[in-house]
Amino acid sequence: MNRATAIGFLTGTLNALAGAERMTAVIANALAAQGYSVCIISLWDERSAFPLHPSVTHVALHAQRPSFKRAYLSTIGGIRRCVKQYAIGTLIEVDTMLTLFTLPATLGLGVRRVAWEHCHFDEDLGRPSRRLARRLAARFSNHIVVLTERDRARWIDALRPRCPVLCIPNPLPFALPAQAAGRTGTTVLAVGRLVAAKGFDTLLRAWSEVACQVADWQLVIVGEGEERASLEALQKQLGLGDRASLPGAVTDITAAYEKASIFCLSSRYEGFGLVLIEAMAFGLPVVSTDCETGPRELLEPDHDALVVPVDDARSLSHALLHLIHHQSDAARLAAAARAKARQFSQDSIVAQWQELLNRHPAQACPHTQA
């Protein structure tokens, strides 16, 4: 195996229908198709929720998620063995938290380490240790990759990393659809994990106002997660009945976009907001909260989306009703959204990853990369 092209990805698991896991599979597959030797190391679970290129090696250190307080040393040892066994020259951490494992695991091996941040800098997801991990990444990584220019600026301002901080956005996980969605139906679509961060409780409250004013339109929230029970209880409390549905997660989301007429993102915060780009690729008019960091950077209010404050059900319902009642505005936003989505093709984003992988760490000076 050629060490110069042996790329490793370290992730928690691939067996989860979530953005970071999906992007790991997408980028790994694309690099494998370009001739790189690629190994994905999962901390637990050898299964993958996403198809992998035939030449991608996928190994898991534990059969199921362990207590890392008890399994910390064995996990470090497992990472180190994999790096040696698969001759990994560059190790990409699919979460800056993983720096806590990779820093000791790669000591003395001469491995280039890339910290790939999927959450925005000012959110630690309830884990204060994430702040420590980011400080370690800023001091000891060879590169840090973030998803937006806003987050790149925050990393530089707050931590003054010793390594380059690069902005490489997430790509569309599929080819740009040949045709936009027909938008002939009466469905508002939302997609995401059923967790508090996605603001689906606010969306349901907004939808209760919409449902009172328009007939036939339905809200569909595609996703699964820990908030299902509370969201179903709220749906019942609001008397939405079959005017709103939560059908669960799906492996192929394209059919849902094809059937939708409007897309809504109600998040309280996002690292990027990949579902926005996916919906825009299908030519769906978008209503989104003005949350950090992705939507605030990706969207141009009143040009390619209607943007409303976070946690404001009234504003969210008014924006949805506006698009339902004003088809010309919906069509204008949809056309602009589809044009923007073209900027996020896999080819252009993967080329940025290849540029990083082909660059010697000493070539780049901190804080100068766009």
matplotlib code that plots the C-alpha trace (Angstrom):
import matplotlib.pyplot as plt

x = [0.0, 1.3, 1.6, 1.4, -2.1, -3.3, -6.1, -7.8, -11.1, -11.8, -15.5, -17.7, -19.9, -21.1, -24.3, -26.3, -28.4, -26.7, -24.8, -21.3, -21.6, -23.1, -20.3, -17.7, -19.0, -19.4, -15.8, -14.3, -16.0, -15.0, -11.4, -11.4, -12.8, -9.8, -7.4, -6.6, -6.3, -9.0, -9.7, -12.6, -12.1, -15.3, -15.0, -17.9, -20.2, -18.9, -22.1, -22.6, -25.9, -24.5, -23.0, -19.2, -17.0, -15.7, -12.1, -12.9, -11.8, -14.1, -13.1, -14.7, -12.8, -15.8, -18.9, -21.1, -20.6, -18.5, -17.9, -14.9, -13.9, -13.3, -12.2, -10.1, -6.7, -7.9, -9.4, -6.1, -4.3, -6.9, -6.5, -2.7, -2.8, -5.1, -2.9, 0.1, -1.7, -3.2, -0.2, -2.3, -0.4, -3.2, -5.8, -9.0, -10.9, -14.6, -15.2, -12.7, -13.6, -11.6, -8.4, -8.5, -7.9, -5.7, -3.2, -1.8, -2.6, -0.4, 2.4, 5.7, 4.2, 4.6, 1.0, -0.6, -3.8, -6.7, -9.4, -12.7, -15.3, -19.0, -20.5, -20.1, -17.5, -19.8, -21.7, -20.2, -23.3, -23.3, -19.8, -17.3, -14.5, -15.2, -13.6, -10.5, -10.4, -10.6, -7.7, -5.6, -6.6, -5.6, -2.2, -1.3, -3.2, -1.7, -4.9, -8.3, -11.3, -14.5, -17.7, -18.2, -16.1, -17.9, -16.7, -13.2, -13.1, -14.3, -11.6, -8.9, -10.1, -10.7, -7.8, -5.1, -4.3, -0.8, -2.0, -4.0, -7.8, -9.5, -13.1, -14.3, -18.1, -20.1, -21.0, -24.3, -24.3, -25.9, -25.6, -27.6, -31.0, -31.6, -34.9, -36.3, -39.2, -42.5, -43.9, -47.5, -48.4, -49.3, -46.4, -44.1, -41.0, -38.5, -35.6, -33.4, -32.7, -35.6, -33.5, -34.0, -31.5, -33.7, -36.5, -39.3, -41.4, -41.4, -42.2, -45.2, -46.5, -46.1, -47.8, -50.8, -51.4, -50.8, -53.3, -56.0, -55.7, -55.1, -56.8, -55.1, -51.5, -49.5, -46.2, -43.9, -40.9, -38.4, -36.0, -35.6, -34.3, -34.8, -37.5, -40.0, -42.2, -42.4, -43.0, -45.8, -47.3, -47.1, -48.7, -51.6, -51.9, -52.1, -54.8, -52.8, -54.0, -53.0, -52.1, -48.5, -46.6, -43.3, -42.6, -39.1, -35.7, -35.0, -31.8, -32.8, -34.1, -34.5, -38.0, -39.2, -37.7, -39.3, -42.7, -42.4, -43.4, -41.7, -38.8, -38.5, -35.5, -36.5, -33.1, -31.9, -28.3, -26.5, -22.9, -23.7, -27.3, -26.7, -30.4, -30.7, -28.4, -30.2, -33.6, -32.3, -30.8, -34.3, -35.5, -37.6, -38.4, -36.9, -38.1, -35.3, -34.4, -31.5, -29.3, -25.6, -23.6, -24.6, -28.0, -26.7, -23.8, -25.5, -28.7, -29.5, -32.8, -35.5, -33.2, -33.0, -34.9, -37.3, -35.4, -37.0, -35.8, -34.9, -37.7, -40.3, -43.4, -45.4, -42.8, -42.3, -46.0, -46.3, -43.3, -44.8, -48.2, -46.6, -45.1, -48.3, -50.3, -47.8, -46.6, -44.7, -42.5, -42.1, -41.0, -38.5, -36.9, -36.8, -35.0, -32.3, -31.9, -31.3, -28.7, -26.8, -26.9, -24.7, -21.8, -21.8, -21.2, -19.1, -16.5, -15.6, -15.7, -13.7, -11.1, -10.6, -10.0, -7.5, -5.7, -5.4, -4.2, -1.6, -0.2, 2.7, 1.8, 4.9, 3.6, 0.8, 1.0, -1.6, -4.6, -4.0, -6.2, -9.6]
y = [0.0, 3.4, 5.4, 8.7, 7.9, 5.9, 8.0, 7.1, 8.4, 8.0, 8.3, 7.3, 5.1, 4.8, 3.2, 6.4, 8.3, 11.7, 14.3, 13.7, 10.0, 10.5, 13.0, 10.5, 7.9, 10.4, 11.8, 8.4, 6.9, 9.8, 9.6, 5.8, 6.3, 8.6, 5.8, 6.6, 3.8, 4.5, 3.0, 4.1, 3.3, 3.3, 3.4, 1.0, -1.0, -2.5, -1.8, 1.3, 3.1, 4.2, 2.2, 2.2, 2.0, -1.6, -0.6, 1.2, -0.8, -0.4, -1.7, -1.2, -1.2, -2.2, -4.2, -1.6, 1.7, 1.2, 3.4, 5.3, 6.1, 2.4, 1.7, 4.8, 3.0, 0.1, 2.5, 4.4, 1.1, 0.0, 3.2, 2.9, -0.7, 0.3, 3.2, 0.9, -2.0, 0.0, 2.3, 5.4, 8.6, 11.0, 10.5, 12.6, 12.9, 13.2, 15.2, 17.4, 15.4, 12.5, 14.5, 13.2, 9.8, 10.4, 12.7, 9.9, 7.1, 8.5, 9.8, 9.1, 7.6, 10.7, 10.7, 13.9, 14.6, 16.6, 17.7, 17.9, 20.1, 19.4, 21.6, 25.3, 26.7, 28.2, 24.9, 22.1, 19.8, 19.7, 18.3, 20.7, 18.3, 19.4, 22.8, 21.1, 18.9, 22.0, 23.6, 20.5, 20.3, 24.0, 23.3, 19.9, 19.1, 19.6, 21.0, 21.9, 21.7, 23.6, 23.9, 27.7, 30.8, 32.1, 29.1, 29.5, 33.1, 32.0, 29.3, 31.8, 34.6, 32.4, 29.9, 31.2, 27.7, 26.8, 25.0, 26.1, 26.4, 25.5, 26.0, 23.1, 22.9, 19.7, 18.6, 17.4, 13.6, 13.0, 14.4, 17.5, 16.3, 16.6, 18.3, 20.3, 18.9, 19.4, 21.2, 20.2, 18.7, 20.2, 19.0, 21.0, 18.9, 19.0, 16.7, 16.0, 14.1, 14.3, 16.3, 19.6, 21.4, 20.9, 23.0, 20.6, 21.6, 25.2, 23.9, 21.9, 25.0, 27.0, 24.4, 24.4, 28.1, 27.2, 24.2, 26.5, 28.7, 26.3, 23.1, 20.0, 21.0, 18.5, 18.8, 15.8, 15.6, 12.9, 11.7, 9.7, 10.5, 10.9, 13.6, 11.4, 10.7, 14.4, 15.6, 13.0, 14.2, 17.8, 16.9, 15.3, 18.2, 20.7, 18.6, 18.2, 14.7, 13.6, 17.2, 16.4, 13.2, 11.8, 8.8, 8.1, 8.1, 6.9, 5.8, 7.5, 10.9, 11.9, 10.6, 12.9, 16.0, 15.0, 15.0, 18.2, 21.7, 23.7, 22.9, 24.2, 24.2, 25.2, 24.6, 26.4, 25.9, 24.1, 23.3, 23.5, 22.5, 19.9, 19.4, 23.0, 22.3, 19.1, 20.8, 23.6, 21.1, 19.9, 23.4, 23.7, 27.2, 27.3, 28.8, 28.7, 30.0, 32.5, 30.3, 29.9, 29.0, 27.3, 28.9, 32.4, 31.8, 29.7, 31.7, 35.1, 36.3, 37.1, 35.9, 32.2, 31.7, 33.3, 33.6, 34.0, 34.3, 31.2, 29.8, 32.2, 30.0, 33.0, 34.2, 30.7, 30.2, 33.5, 32.6, 29.3, 30.8, 33.4, 30.7, 28.7, 31.7, 33.4, 30.9, 33.5, 34.2, 30.5, 29.9, 32.8, 31.6, 28.0, 29.0, 31.0, 28.1, 25.5, 27.8, 28.1, 24.4, 23.9, 25.4, 22.3, 19.6, 16.6, 17.1, 20.7, 19.8, 16.6, 18.6, 20.8, 17.7, 16.4, 19.7, 19.4, 15.8, 16.6, 19.6, 19.1, 20.6, 22.9, 24.5, 26.4, 29.2, 29.5, 31.8, 32.5, 29.9, 30.8]
z = [0.0, -0.9, 2.3, 0.4, -0.6, 2.4, 4.0, 7.2, 8.6, 12.3, 13.3, 16.1, 14.0, 10.4, 11.4, 12.0, 9.5, 10.3, 8.5, 9.6, 9.0, 5.6, 4.6, 5.8, 3.4, 0.6, 0.8, 1.5, -1.5, -3.8, -2.8, -3.2, -6.7, -7.4, -6.5, -2.9, -0.4, 2.1, 5.5, 7.8, 11.4, 13.5, 17.3, 17.4, 15.1, 11.9, 10.0, 7.8, 7.1, 3.8, 0.9, 0.7, -2.4, -2.9, -2.2, 1.1, 4.1, 7.1, 10.6, 14.0, 17.3, 19.4, 18.5, 20.3, 21.9, 25.1, 28.1, 26.9, 30.5, 30.9, 27.3, 26.7, 26.7, 24.6, 22.1, 21.8, 21.3, 18.6, 16.7, 16.8, 15.5, 12.6, 11.6, 11.4, 9.8, 7.0, 6.6, 7.1, 6.3, 6.8, 9.5, 9.3, 12.6, 11.8, 15.0, 16.9, 20.0, 18.5, 19.0, 22.6, 21.2, 18.1, 19.8, 22.0, 19.5, 16.7, 18.9, 17.1, 14.0, 11.7, 10.8, 9.4, 11.4, 10.1, 12.5, 10.6, 12.5, 11.8, 14.5, 14.8, 17.2, 19.8, 20.4, 22.5, 22.3, 26.1, 26.4, 28.0, 27.0, 23.4, 24.2, 25.5, 22.3, 20.1, 22.0, 21.5, 17.8, 17.4, 18.9, 17.6, 14.3, 10.9, 9.4, 10.7, 8.3, 9.0, 7.0, 6.8, 6.6, 9.7, 11.6, 10.2, 11.5, 15.0, 15.2, 14.3, 16.5, 19.5, 19.4, 17.0, 15.8, 14.9, 11.8, 8.7, 9.1, 5.9, 4.9, 2.8, 2.7, 2.5, -1.0, -2.3, -1.6, -4.9, -8.5, -9.2, -10.3, -14.0, -13.3, -10.4, -8.3, -10.0, -6.8, -7.9, -4.5, -1.1, 1.1, 3.3, 4.0, 6.9, 7.3, 10.3, 13.4, 15.9, 18.5, 20.2, 18.0, 15.0, 16.4, 15.2, 18.3, 17.0, 13.5, 14.8, 16.6, 13.5, 11.5, 13.8, 12.6, 9.0, 9.2, 10.4, 7.4, 4.5, 3.5, 2.2, 2.9, 5.0, 7.0, 6.7, 9.1, 7.9, 10.6, 13.8, 17.2, 20.9, 20.7, 18.8, 21.8, 22.8, 19.3, 18.8, 22.1, 20.9, 17.5, 19.4, 21.8, 18.9, 17.2, 14.0, 13.2, 9.7, 8.8, 10.1, 10.0, 11.2, 9.1, 10.4, 8.8, 5.3, 3.5, 0.2, 0.9, -2.8, -3.1, -0.3, -2.0, -5.3, -3.7, -1.7, -2.7, 0.1, 2.3, 5.9, 8.3, 11.8, 13.5, 16.6, 15.4, 12.5, 11.7, 8.0, 7.1, 4.3, 4.0, 2.8, -0.2, -0.9, -1.0, -3.1, -5.6, -6.2, -6.7, -3.6, -2.1, 1.4, 4.7, 7.2, 10.6, 10.7, 12.8, 13.1, 11.2, 7.9, 7.1, 7.9, 5.5, 2.8, 2.3, 0.9, 2.5, -0.1, -2.9, -2.5, 0.8, 3.3, 6.6, 10.0, 13.6, 15.6, 17.9, 16.4, 15.5, 14.4, 11.9, 10.7, 10.0, 8.2, 5.9, 5.1, 4.4, 2.1, -0.1, -0.1, -1.2, -3.5, -6.1, -8.1, -5.1, -4.4, -8.0, -7.9, -4.7, -6.0, -9.2, -7.3, -4.8, -7.5, -9.1, -5.8, -5.2, -8.3, -6.3, -4.0, -6.6, -5.4, -8.0, -6.8, -3.1, -3.5, -5.5, -2.4, -0.3, -2.8, -2.7, 1.0, 0.9, -1.8, 0.2, 2.5, 5.9, 5.8, 2.6, 4.4, 6.9, 9.6, 9.1, 5.4, 3.7, 2.2]

ax = plt.figure().add_subplot(projection="3d")
ax.plot(x, y, z, "-o")
ax.set_aspect("equal")
plt.show()
